[in-house]
Amino acid sequence: MREPMMAGNWKMYKDPLEARELALEVVGRVGGVSGVNIVLCPPFVSLTAVAEAIEGSNISLGAQDVFWATEGAYTGEVSPKMLTACGCQYVIVGHSERRGRFGTWPGDWPRELLGVFGDNDVTVNWKARSALAADLTPIVCVGETIEERKAGATDAVVREQVTAALAGMSAEEVACVVFAYEPVWAIGTGEVCDAEEANRVLGLIRQLLAERVGDRAATMQILYGGSVKPDNIDGLMAQPEIDGGLVGGASLKADDFAALVEAALRSAGR
Ligand code: PGA
């Protein structure tokens, strides 16, 4: 039986004071809920504020990115060890925005900025492995763009991203990875992926995991992300492969996020 998970990706929102406020609101609503892995992923600078706000609750802390070295001359980067020291148990790795695969390109940015955050299949693999080595659970994001979907390349893209993310990992390590299927065209657009189609792609991911870890793939949590909202969560959670959500916009409102957690809880034991 897999425990459902609801992870809030706050992206570049909430400075430390705002983050503390939102985290306290979330604690007030769902801090005592057990049976769902609830994870909040604020920006780096707000990790400590959120760690303090969720202390003693059932909510866990995650970061939105990580660098693979432990320390060194890497100006601007943050190591796995620094994240665990801030109280993190999770880290998002390879979000499409960090891979430079934006659903819509910010209008006034020149195309030379494409790939500005620099993540690719190789850095995602290094980041995920370094996270595991520091006892952080990587939430690895994969998913196709609208062009790739229209070209019928969804499965090939997902297969390639999943395989690359897991390169060089032992079966024990693979079994600790949480994947999030996030079709790029569904992120921040309000256009959620059809629940049955999301379930199908998650099934493909689980099949790829089974090739590495056998039966243990059935115990691994896999998430869907992309315009998850209170009004579509029940349909998603009703799908057998979908263990929860990686949520952007709706995680910034305590009421909406609490509604998502409650839906995940209702789905447990389905
Ligand atoms: P969204 O973002 O829920 O705002 O679509 C999801 C994500 O980017 O993880």
py3Dmol code that shows the C-alpha trace and the ligand (Angstrom):
import py3Dmol

protein = """\
ATOM      1  CA  MET A   1       0.000   0.000   0.000  1.00  0.00           C
ATOM      2  CA  ARG A   2       1.458   3.347  -1.012  1.00  0.00           C
ATOM      3  CA  GLU A   3       0.925   6.421   1.146  1.00  0.00           C
ATOM      4  CA  PRO A   4      -0.417   9.385  -0.840  1.00  0.00           C
ATOM      5  CA  MET A   5       1.757  12.492  -1.110  1.00  0.00           C
ATOM      6  CA  MET A   6       0.942  16.146  -1.635  1.00  0.00           C
ATOM      7  CA  ALA A   7       3.945  18.360  -2.315  1.00  0.00           C
ATOM      8  CA  GLY A   8       3.683  22.128  -2.671  1.00  0.00           C
ATOM      9  CA  ASN A   9       6.188  23.712  -5.045  1.00  0.00           C
ATOM     10  CA  TRP A  10       6.120  27.367  -4.057  1.00  0.00           C
ATOM     11  CA  LYS A  11       8.478  28.302  -6.923  1.00  0.00           C
ATOM     12  CA  MET A  12       9.857  31.867  -6.628  1.00  0.00           C
ATOM     13  CA  TYR A  13       7.115  33.033  -4.280  1.00  0.00           C
ATOM     14  CA  LYS A  14       7.183  33.825  -0.547  1.00  0.00           C
ATOM     15  CA  ASP A  15      10.052  35.619   1.139  1.00  0.00           C
ATOM     16  CA  PRO A  16      10.875  34.389   4.664  1.00  0.00           C
ATOM     17  CA  LEU A  17       8.140  36.396   6.423  1.00  0.00           C
ATOM     18  CA  GLU A  18       5.472  35.492   3.858  1.00  0.00           C
ATOM     19  CA  ALA A  19       6.616  31.872   3.880  1.00  0.00           C
ATOM     20  CA  ARG A  20       6.336  31.650   7.653  1.00  0.00           C
ATOM     21  CA  GLU A  21       2.799  33.018   7.463  1.00  0.00           C
ATOM     22  CA  LEU A  22       1.666  30.575   4.757  1.00  0.00           C
ATOM     23  CA  ALA A  23       3.373  27.613   6.455  1.00  0.00           C
ATOM     24  CA  LEU A  24       1.625  28.438   9.753  1.00  0.00           C
ATOM     25  CA  GLU A  25      -1.715  28.578   7.914  1.00  0.00           C
ATOM     26  CA  VAL A  26      -1.038  25.171   6.346  1.00  0.00           C
ATOM     27  CA  VAL A  27      -0.038  23.764   9.742  1.00  0.00           C
ATOM     28  CA  GLY A  28      -3.269  25.132  11.201  1.00  0.00           C
ATOM     29  CA  ARG A  29      -5.340  23.313   8.585  1.00  0.00           C
ATOM     30  CA  VAL A  30      -3.543  20.017   7.967  1.00  0.00           C
ATOM     31  CA  GLY A  31      -0.550  19.913  10.331  1.00  0.00           C
ATOM     32  CA  GLY A  32      -2.129  17.091  12.320  1.00  0.00           C
ATOM     33  CA  VAL A  33      -3.130  14.936   9.353  1.00  0.00           C
ATOM     34  CA  SER A  34      -1.462  11.545   9.231  1.00  0.00           C
ATOM     35  CA  GLY A  35      -1.638   9.126   6.328  1.00  0.00           C
ATOM     36  CA  VAL A  36      -0.516  11.657   3.715  1.00  0.00           C
ATOM     37  CA  ASN A  37       3.084  12.759   3.073  1.00  0.00           C
ATOM     38  CA  ILE A  38       2.691  16.529   3.088  1.00  0.00           C
ATOM     39  CA  VAL A  39       5.726  18.412   1.769  1.00  0.00           C
ATOM     40  CA  LEU A  40       6.299  22.157   1.445  1.00  0.00           C
ATOM     41  CA  CYS A  41       9.043  23.344  -0.932  1.00  0.00           C
ATOM     42  CA  PRO A  42       9.730  27.060  -0.428  1.00  0.00           C
ATOM     43  CA  PRO A  43      12.610  29.010  -2.004  1.00  0.00           C
ATOM     44  CA  PHE A  44      16.051  28.421  -0.423  1.00  0.00           C
ATOM     45  CA  VAL A  45      16.000  31.657   1.567  1.00  0.00           C
ATOM     46  CA  SER A  46      12.695  30.684   3.210  1.00  0.00           C
ATOM     47  CA  LEU A  47      13.600  27.104   4.167  1.00  0.00           C
ATOM     48  CA  THR A  48      14.546  27.948   7.738  1.00  0.00           C
ATOM     49  CA  ALA A  49      11.425  30.048   8.322  1.00  0.00           C
ATOM     50  CA  VAL A  50       9.235  27.175   7.081  1.00  0.00           C
ATOM     51  CA  ALA A  51      11.245  24.600   9.077  1.00  0.00           C
ATOM     52  CA  GLU A  52      10.438  26.541  12.240  1.00  0.00           C
ATOM     53  CA  ALA A  53       6.781  26.963  11.341  1.00  0.00           C
ATOM     54  CA  ILE A  54       6.195  23.241  10.676  1.00  0.00           C
ATOM     55  CA  GLU A  55       8.171  21.962  13.651  1.00  0.00           C
ATOM     56  CA  GLY A  56       6.186  19.357  15.588  1.00  0.00           C
ATOM     57  CA  SER A  57       3.638  18.919  12.750  1.00  0.00           C
ATOM     58  CA  ASN A  58       3.284  16.081  10.246  1.00  0.00           C
ATOM     59  CA  ILE A  59       4.547  18.317   7.438  1.00  0.00           C
ATOM     60  CA  SER A  60       7.952  17.801   5.817  1.00  0.00           C
ATOM     61  CA  LEU A  61      10.293  20.271   4.177  1.00  0.00           C
ATOM     62  CA  GLY A  62      11.710  20.158   0.660  1.00  0.00           C
ATOM     63  CA  ALA A  63      13.886  22.393  -1.512  1.00  0.00           C
ATOM     64  CA  GLN A  64      13.389  23.196  -5.196  1.00  0.00           C
ATOM     65  CA  ASP A  65      16.876  22.410  -6.463  1.00  0.00           C
ATOM     66  CA  VAL A  66      20.295  21.253  -5.261  1.00  0.00           C
ATOM     67  CA  PHE A  67      23.882  21.192  -6.475  1.00  0.00           C
ATOM     68  CA  TRP A  68      25.798  17.917  -6.415  1.00  0.00           C
ATOM     69  CA  ALA A  69      29.005  18.902  -4.595  1.00  0.00           C
ATOM     70  CA  THR A  70      29.144  18.927  -0.791  1.00  0.00           C
ATOM     71  CA  GLU A  71      31.004  22.226  -0.602  1.00  0.00           C
ATOM     72  CA  GLY A  72      33.473  24.225  -2.641  1.00  0.00           C
ATOM     73  CA  ALA A  73      33.991  27.160  -4.958  1.00  0.00           C
ATOM     74  CA  TYR A  74      30.525  27.044  -6.583  1.00  0.00           C
ATOM     75  CA  THR A  75      29.236  30.590  -6.181  1.00  0.00           C
ATOM     76  CA  GLY A  76      25.486  30.740  -5.759  1.00  0.00           C
ATOM     77  CA  GLU A  77      24.932  26.994  -5.324  1.00  0.00           C
ATOM     78  CA  VAL A  78      23.475  25.037  -2.399  1.00  0.00           C
ATOM     79  CA  SER A  79      24.589  21.517  -1.409  1.00  0.00           C
ATOM     80  CA  PRO A  80      22.577  18.499  -0.241  1.00  0.00           C
ATOM     81  CA  LYS A  81      24.262  18.749   3.171  1.00  0.00           C
ATOM     82  CA  MET A  82      23.144  22.373   3.503  1.00  0.00           C
ATOM     83  CA  LEU A  83      19.578  21.353   2.717  1.00  0.00           C
ATOM     84  CA  THR A  84      19.513  18.599   5.337  1.00  0.00           C
ATOM     85  CA  ALA A  85      21.030  21.074   7.833  1.00  0.00           C
ATOM     86  CA  CYS A  86      18.021  23.330   7.145  1.00  0.00           C
ATOM     87  CA  GLY A  87      15.663  20.432   7.893  1.00  0.00           C
ATOM     88  CA  CYS A  88      14.917  19.234   4.360  1.00  0.00           C
ATOM     89  CA  GLN A  89      13.922  15.639   3.684  1.00  0.00           C
ATOM     90  CA  TYR A  90      13.019  16.190   0.038  1.00  0.00           C
ATOM     91  CA  VAL A  91      14.334  18.103  -2.950  1.00  0.00           C
ATOM     92  CA  ILE A  92      12.710  18.708  -6.332  1.00  0.00           C
ATOM     93  CA  VAL A  93      15.161  17.856  -9.125  1.00  0.00           C
ATOM     94  CA  GLY A  94      14.863  18.626 -12.819  1.00  0.00           C
ATOM     95  CA  HIS A  95      11.690  20.691 -12.791  1.00  0.00           C
ATOM     96  CA  SER A  96      10.878  21.630 -16.383  1.00  0.00           C
ATOM     97  CA  GLU A  97      11.435  25.300 -15.568  1.00  0.00           C
ATOM     98  CA  ARG A  98      14.987  24.460 -14.477  1.00  0.00           C
ATOM     99  CA  ARG A  99      15.432  22.345 -17.596  1.00  0.00           C
ATOM    100  CA  GLY A 100      14.503  25.499 -19.526  1.00  0.00           C
ATOM    101  CA  ARG A 101      11.396  23.811 -20.903  1.00  0.00           C
ATOM    102  CA  PHE A 102       8.882  26.572 -20.219  1.00  0.00           C
ATOM    103  CA  GLY A 103       5.258  26.079 -21.255  1.00  0.00           C
ATOM    104  CA  THR A 104       5.211  29.696 -22.372  1.00  0.00           C
ATOM    105  CA  TRP A 105       8.386  31.690 -22.875  1.00  0.00           C
ATOM    106  CA  PRO A 106       8.379  34.918 -20.815  1.00  0.00           C
ATOM    107  CA  GLY A 107       7.535  37.467 -23.497  1.00  0.00           C
ATOM    108  CA  ASP A 108      10.321  39.976 -22.937  1.00  0.00           C
ATOM    109  CA  TRP A 109      13.154  37.435 -22.531  1.00  0.00           C
ATOM    110  CA  PRO A 110      15.521  37.109 -25.494  1.00  0.00           C
ATOM    111  CA  ARG A 111      15.824  33.551 -26.873  1.00  0.00           C
ATOM    112  CA  GLU A 112      19.503  33.582 -25.886  1.00  0.00           C
ATOM    113  CA  LEU A 113      18.276  32.970 -22.329  1.00  0.00           C
ATOM    114  CA  LEU A 114      16.871  29.568 -23.334  1.00  0.00           C
ATOM    115  CA  GLY A 115      18.215  27.019 -20.834  1.00  0.00           C
ATOM    116  CA  VAL A 116      19.141  29.802 -18.421  1.00  0.00           C
ATOM    117  CA  PHE A 117      18.949  27.453 -15.404  1.00  0.00           C
ATOM    118  CA  GLY A 118      20.948  24.826 -17.220  1.00  0.00           C
ATOM    119  CA  ASP A 119      19.422  21.520 -16.114  1.00  0.00           C
ATOM    120  CA  ASN A 120      19.551  18.574 -18.499  1.00  0.00           C
ATOM    121  CA  ASP A 121      19.369  14.781 -18.200  1.00  0.00           C
ATOM    122  CA  VAL A 122      22.978  14.607 -16.961  1.00  0.00           C
ATOM    123  CA  THR A 123      22.719  17.292 -14.257  1.00  0.00           C
ATOM    124  CA  VAL A 124      19.401  15.795 -13.138  1.00  0.00           C
ATOM    125  CA  ASN A 125      21.129  12.444 -12.639  1.00  0.00           C
ATOM    126  CA  TRP A 126      24.015  14.010 -10.690  1.00  0.00           C
ATOM    127  CA  LYS A 127      21.658  16.057  -8.543  1.00  0.00           C
ATOM    128  CA  ALA A 128      19.399  13.084  -7.783  1.00  0.00           C
ATOM    129  CA  ARG A 129      22.349  10.865  -6.847  1.00  0.00           C
ATOM    130  CA  SER A 130      23.925  13.503  -4.606  1.00  0.00           C
ATOM    131  CA  ALA A 131      20.577  14.034  -2.893  1.00  0.00           C
ATOM    132  CA  LEU A 132      20.249  10.303  -2.185  1.00  0.00           C
ATOM    133  CA  ALA A 133      23.800  10.166  -0.839  1.00  0.00           C
ATOM    134  CA  ALA A 134      22.800  12.843   1.690  1.00  0.00           C
ATOM    135  CA  ASP A 135      19.586  10.995   2.671  1.00  0.00           C
ATOM    136  CA  LEU A 136      17.370  13.436   0.812  1.00  0.00           C
ATOM    137  CA  THR A 137      14.503  12.053  -1.262  1.00  0.00           C
ATOM    138  CA  PRO A 138      14.702  13.489  -4.774  1.00  0.00           C
ATOM    139  CA  ILE A 139      11.388  14.311  -6.445  1.00  0.00           C
ATOM    140  CA  VAL A 140      12.495  13.974 -10.070  1.00  0.00           C
ATOM    141  CA  CYS A 141      10.332  15.759 -12.637  1.00  0.00           C
ATOM    142  CA  VAL A 142       9.814  14.447 -16.149  1.00  0.00           C
ATOM    143  CA  GLY A 143       7.380  15.352 -18.899  1.00  0.00           C
ATOM    144  CA  GLU A 144       6.914  16.314 -22.514  1.00  0.00           C
ATOM    145  CA  THR A 145       6.325  19.695 -24.179  1.00  0.00           C
ATOM    146  CA  ILE A 146       3.233  20.338 -26.294  1.00  0.00           C
ATOM    147  CA  GLU A 147       5.310  19.941 -29.472  1.00  0.00           C
ATOM    148  CA  GLU A 148       6.571  16.545 -28.291  1.00  0.00           C
ATOM    149  CA  ARG A 149       3.044  15.412 -27.396  1.00  0.00           C
ATOM    150  CA  LYS A 150       1.683  16.504 -30.780  1.00  0.00           C
ATOM    151  CA  ALA A 151       4.513  14.597 -32.450  1.00  0.00           C
ATOM    152  CA  GLY A 152       3.524  11.429 -30.557  1.00  0.00           C
ATOM    153  CA  ALA A 153       6.809  11.472 -28.632  1.00  0.00           C
ATOM    154  CA  THR A 154       5.419  11.557 -25.074  1.00  0.00           C
ATOM    155  CA  ASP A 155       6.401   8.012 -24.139  1.00  0.00           C
ATOM    156  CA  ALA A 156       9.841   8.274 -25.736  1.00  0.00           C
ATOM    157  CA  VAL A 157      10.600  11.557 -23.930  1.00  0.00           C
ATOM    158  CA  VAL A 158       9.442  10.216 -20.565  1.00  0.00           C
ATOM    159  CA  ARG A 159      11.346   6.962 -21.067  1.00  0.00           C
ATOM    160  CA  GLU A 160      14.527   8.841 -21.915  1.00  0.00           C
ATOM    161  CA  GLN A 161      14.244  11.254 -18.982  1.00  0.00           C
ATOM    162  CA  VAL A 162      13.476   8.506 -16.451  1.00  0.00           C
ATOM    163  CA  THR A 163      16.265   6.252 -17.711  1.00  0.00           C
ATOM    164  CA  ALA A 164      18.805   9.093 -17.691  1.00  0.00           C
ATOM    165  CA  ALA A 165      17.794  10.230 -14.197  1.00  0.00           C
ATOM    166  CA  LEU A 166      18.452   6.746 -12.811  1.00  0.00           C
ATOM    167  CA  ALA A 167      21.769   6.091 -14.586  1.00  0.00           C
ATOM    168  CA  GLY A 168      24.421   4.613 -12.321  1.00  0.00           C
ATOM    169  CA  MET A 169      22.084   4.160  -9.348  1.00  0.00           C
ATOM    170  CA  SER A 170      21.886   0.926  -7.371  1.00  0.00           C
ATOM    171  CA  ALA A 171      18.468  -0.746  -7.065  1.00  0.00           C
ATOM    172  CA  GLU A 172      18.398   0.476  -3.432  1.00  0.00           C
ATOM    173  CA  GLU A 173      18.884   4.046  -4.616  1.00  0.00           C
ATOM    174  CA  VAL A 174      16.327   3.777  -7.425  1.00  0.00           C
ATOM    175  CA  ALA A 175      13.746   2.545  -4.910  1.00  0.00           C
ATOM    176  CA  CYS A 176      14.130   5.821  -2.934  1.00  0.00           C
ATOM    177  CA  VAL A 177      13.365   8.137  -5.864  1.00  0.00           C
ATOM    178  CA  VAL A 178       9.963   9.796  -6.229  1.00  0.00           C
ATOM    179  CA  PHE A 179       9.065  10.648  -9.821  1.00  0.00           C
ATOM    180  CA  ALA A 180       6.654  13.409 -10.781  1.00  0.00           C
ATOM    181  CA  TYR A 181       5.130  13.299 -14.258  1.00  0.00           C
ATOM    182  CA  GLU A 182       4.585  16.927 -15.201  1.00  0.00           C
ATOM    183  CA  PRO A 183       3.598  17.543 -18.819  1.00  0.00           C
ATOM    184  CA  VAL A 184       5.112  20.963 -19.576  1.00  0.00           C
ATOM    185  CA  TRP A 185       1.930  22.147 -21.317  1.00  0.00           C
ATOM    186  CA  ALA A 186      -0.116  21.515 -18.159  1.00  0.00           C
ATOM    187  CA  ILE A 187       2.088  23.551 -15.805  1.00  0.00           C
ATOM    188  CA  GLY A 188       0.586  26.850 -14.718  1.00  0.00           C
ATOM    189  CA  THR A 189      -1.842  26.798 -17.646  1.00  0.00           C
ATOM    190  CA  GLY A 190      -5.008  25.567 -15.955  1.00  0.00           C
ATOM    191  CA  GLU A 191      -5.055  22.776 -18.549  1.00  0.00           C
ATOM    192  CA  VAL A 192      -4.785  19.606 -16.459  1.00  0.00           C
ATOM    193  CA  CYS A 193      -3.793  16.357 -18.188  1.00  0.00           C
ATOM    194  CA  ASP A 194      -6.667  13.937 -18.659  1.00  0.00           C
ATOM    195  CA  ALA A 195      -6.619  11.714 -15.559  1.00  0.00           C
ATOM    196  CA  GLU A 196      -6.622   8.445 -17.514  1.00  0.00           C
ATOM    197  CA  GLU A 197      -3.792   9.639 -19.721  1.00  0.00           C
ATOM    198  CA  ALA A 198      -1.771  10.752 -16.683  1.00  0.00           C
ATOM    199  CA  ASN A 199      -2.428   7.325 -15.169  1.00  0.00           C
ATOM    200  CA  ARG A 200      -1.191   5.662 -18.362  1.00  0.00           C
ATOM    201  CA  VAL A 201       2.090   7.624 -18.332  1.00  0.00           C
ATOM    202  CA  LEU A 202       2.615   6.918 -14.632  1.00  0.00           C
ATOM    203  CA  GLY A 203       2.088   3.250 -15.444  1.00  0.00           C
ATOM    204  CA  LEU A 204       4.855   3.508 -18.016  1.00  0.00           C
ATOM    205  CA  ILE A 205       7.148   5.091 -15.404  1.00  0.00           C
ATOM    206  CA  ARG A 206       6.332   2.293 -12.945  1.00  0.00           C
ATOM    207  CA  GLN A 207       7.122  -0.263 -15.634  1.00  0.00           C
ATOM    208  CA  LEU A 208      10.531   1.384 -16.191  1.00  0.00           C
ATOM    209  CA  LEU A 209      11.139   1.316 -12.443  1.00  0.00           C
ATOM    210  CA  ALA A 210      10.201  -2.370 -12.308  1.00  0.00           C
ATOM    211  CA  GLU A 211      12.961  -3.060 -14.817  1.00  0.00           C
ATOM    212  CA  ARG A 212      15.397  -1.706 -12.209  1.00  0.00           C
ATOM    213  CA  VAL A 213      13.893  -2.777  -8.876  1.00  0.00           C
ATOM    214  CA  GLY A 214      11.413  -5.557  -9.701  1.00  0.00           C
ATOM    215  CA  ASP A 215       8.412  -5.878  -7.378  1.00  0.00           C
ATOM    216  CA  ARG A 216       9.540  -2.932  -5.272  1.00  0.00           C
ATOM    217  CA  ALA A 217       8.302  -0.641  -8.050  1.00  0.00           C
ATOM    218  CA  ALA A 218       4.802  -1.360  -6.748  1.00  0.00           C
ATOM    219  CA  THR A 219       5.708   0.345  -3.454  1.00  0.00           C
ATOM    220  CA  MET A 220       7.179   3.511  -4.992  1.00  0.00           C
ATOM    221  CA  GLN A 221       5.268   6.784  -4.905  1.00  0.00           C
ATOM    222  CA  ILE A 222       4.759   8.490  -8.264  1.00  0.00           C
ATOM    223  CA  LEU A 223       3.149  11.921  -8.558  1.00  0.00           C
ATOM    224  CA  TYR A 224       1.292  13.878 -11.208  1.00  0.00           C
ATOM    225  CA  GLY A 225       1.881  17.631 -11.556  1.00  0.00           C
ATOM    226  CA  GLY A 226       0.424  20.334 -13.781  1.00  0.00           C
ATOM    227  CA  SER A 227      -2.609  22.483 -12.872  1.00  0.00           C
ATOM    228  CA  VAL A 228      -3.652  20.256  -9.951  1.00  0.00           C
ATOM    229  CA  LYS A 229      -6.553  22.055  -8.264  1.00  0.00           C
ATOM    230  CA  PRO A 230      -9.229  21.239  -5.672  1.00  0.00           C
ATOM    231  CA  ASP A 231     -11.776  20.749  -8.491  1.00  0.00           C
ATOM    232  CA  ASN A 232      -9.767  18.134 -10.407  1.00  0.00           C
ATOM    233  CA  ILE A 233      -7.884  16.329  -7.634  1.00  0.00           C
ATOM    234  CA  ASP A 234     -10.523  13.670  -6.936  1.00  0.00           C
ATOM    235  CA  GLY A 235     -10.474  12.481 -10.546  1.00  0.00           C
ATOM    236  CA  LEU A 236      -6.689  12.275 -10.482  1.00  0.00           C
ATOM    237  CA  MET A 237      -6.481  10.520  -7.122  1.00  0.00           C
ATOM    238  CA  ALA A 238      -9.089   7.968  -8.254  1.00  0.00           C
ATOM    239  CA  GLN A 239      -6.530   6.635 -10.732  1.00  0.00           C
ATOM    240  CA  PRO A 240      -4.642   3.617  -9.428  1.00  0.00           C
ATOM    241  CA  GLU A 241      -1.145   4.751 -10.457  1.00  0.00           C
ATOM    242  CA  ILE A 242      -1.414   8.351  -9.204  1.00  0.00           C
ATOM    243  CA  ASP A 243      -0.106   8.592  -5.644  1.00  0.00           C
ATOM    244  CA  GLY A 244      -0.398  12.333  -5.271  1.00  0.00           C
ATOM    245  CA  GLY A 245       0.466  15.701  -6.678  1.00  0.00           C
ATOM    246  CA  LEU A 246       3.311  18.135  -7.137  1.00  0.00           C
ATOM    247  CA  VAL A 247       1.396  21.376  -6.944  1.00  0.00           C
ATOM    248  CA  GLY A 248       2.414  24.907  -7.892  1.00  0.00           C
ATOM    249  CA  GLY A 249      -0.277  27.586  -7.972  1.00  0.00           C
ATOM    250  CA  ALA A 250      -2.794  25.861  -5.687  1.00  0.00           C
ATOM    251  CA  SER A 251      -0.121  25.279  -3.023  1.00  0.00           C
ATOM    252  CA  LEU A 252       0.176  29.031  -2.467  1.00  0.00           C
ATOM    253  CA  LYS A 253      -3.312  29.208  -0.948  1.00  0.00           C
ATOM    254  CA  ALA A 254      -3.666  27.410   2.379  1.00  0.00           C
ATOM    255  CA  ASP A 255      -7.340  26.570   1.783  1.00  0.00           C
ATOM    256  CA  ASP A 256      -6.702  25.075  -1.654  1.00  0.00           C
ATOM    257  CA  PHE A 257      -3.661  23.119  -0.495  1.00  0.00           C
ATOM    258  CA  ALA A 258      -5.582  21.796   2.513  1.00  0.00           C
ATOM    259  CA  ALA A 259      -8.380  20.677   0.168  1.00  0.00           C
ATOM    260  CA  LEU A 260      -5.801  18.769  -1.906  1.00  0.00           C
ATOM    261  CA  VAL A 261      -4.376  17.082   1.196  1.00  0.00           C
ATOM    262  CA  GLU A 262      -7.864  16.072   2.292  1.00  0.00           C
ATOM    263  CA  ALA A 263      -8.602  14.624  -1.147  1.00  0.00           C
ATOM    264  CA  ALA A 264      -5.373  12.627  -0.968  1.00  0.00           C
ATOM    265  CA  LEU A 265      -6.391  11.341   2.436  1.00  0.00           C
ATOM    266  CA  ARG A 266      -9.841  10.310   1.130  1.00  0.00           C
ATOM    267  CA  SER A 267      -8.146   8.406  -1.675  1.00  0.00           C
ATOM    268  CA  ALA A 268      -5.962   6.339   0.635  1.00  0.00           C
ATOM    269  CA  GLY A 269      -6.879   2.703   0.545  1.00  0.00           C
ATOM    270  CA  ARG A 270      -8.655   3.047  -2.800  1.00  0.00           C
TER     271      ARG A 270
END
"""
ligand_1 = """\
9
PGA
P 1.050 24.276 -11.326
O 2.627 23.908 -11.220
O 0.356 23.444 -10.269
O 0.994 25.747 -11.017
O 0.619 23.926 -12.692
C 3.061 22.597 -10.991
C 4.556 22.527 -10.980
O 5.185 23.292 -11.727
O 5.143 21.741 -10.227
"""
view = py3Dmol.view(width=600, height=400)
view.addModel(protein, "pdb")
view.setStyle({"model": 0}, {"cartoon": {"style": "trace"}})
view.addModel(ligand_1, "xyz")
view.setStyle({"model": 1}, {"stick": {}})
view.zoomTo()
view.show()
